Amino acid sequence: MLIFAPHHSAPLGRRIADALGTALSESEEREFDGGEHKMRPLRDVRGHDVFVVQSLCGDAHASANDKLCRLLFFIGALKDAGARRVTACLPYLAYARKDRRTQPHDPVTTRYVAALFEAMAVDRVVVLDVHNEAAFDNAFGCETIRIDAAASFADRLALRDSASRVVVASPDIGGIKRAQRLREVLERRSGRPVDFAFMEKRRALGVVSGEIFTGEVGDRELLIVDDLIASGTTILRAAQAARRAGARRVDVVATHAAFLPGAMRLFEEGGPDTVIVSDSIALPAAFEPMLGARLEICSIAPLFARTIDELAHQPH
């Protein structure tokens, strides 16, 4: 088993390798005039089971397109070099939110991304908390493995002392299954009953409205769950609505911290008490001062390490 990570995801790749008790395999990345690039393994991969870690979220250093292209070309190089099997480990999958047509002639970009991976003859794709599970499964023709961060978050949350009843809530109907999974795992981990709620959300002419919770949140500790925070608008609306409904405390759990500048509002007065995210995406520098105050990071490196170890021991 060999593990590689392009330099944009090397810190997370090293954490995953450390959790496996190994080291990242060496590779070379070079930049050329005109924005062209190459990446090649610096060790023989022939006959090996190879895993490549790359989080496909655009940031100040590289776009999602650039990271995707680098990963695809490297997978091609590994296959050309005789790798027995290549698995793409994607803590964050770009374009996963564009999984259906919402307007005439819309692209279904999730399906196009899947076609690119298949064109490179990737053997397996592993993703973490993908936005739409059914759309992801239907888009890819190769083997796909979806892993869930719920257990990692539940382990962290179960250690907290709770002075009142805990309620896990989804900020909209679309996230109910995700929130229910965390509720079930948290209930098992903590040994205490955990209730459930969700908030209505209506969209008309581009305007989002609705703040009524289905489920009791008054005098409760509310845990709002989502797969991703970008602008933070949905989470902030839910947190403020929960306080107006009488919630004693409001915390947020979101797997992917795709923070845009506007998400800084979450850490101002009126925002959640704490926001817990994973390290599937490198934290933007502007948000680093929030760490230890109202922002916590729960590493998914052990979760990926366990998944990789299980896959590496499967017969080809």
Secondary structure, DSSP 8 states (H G I E B T S, - for coil): -EEE--GGGHHHHHHHHHHHTS----EEEEE-GGG-EEEEESS--BT-EEEEE------SS--HHHHHHHHHHHHHHHHHTTBSEEEEEESS-TTTT--S-SSTT---HHHHHHHHHHHTT--EEEEES-S-HHHHHHH-SSEEEEE-THHHHHHHHTTS--SS-EEEEESSGGGHHHHHHHHHHHHHHHSS-EEEEEE--EEETTEEE---EES--TTSEEEEEEEEESS-HHHHHHHHHHHHTT-SEEEEEEEEE---GGGGGGGSTTS-SEEEEESSS---GGGGGGBTTTEEEE--HHHHHHHHHHHHTS--
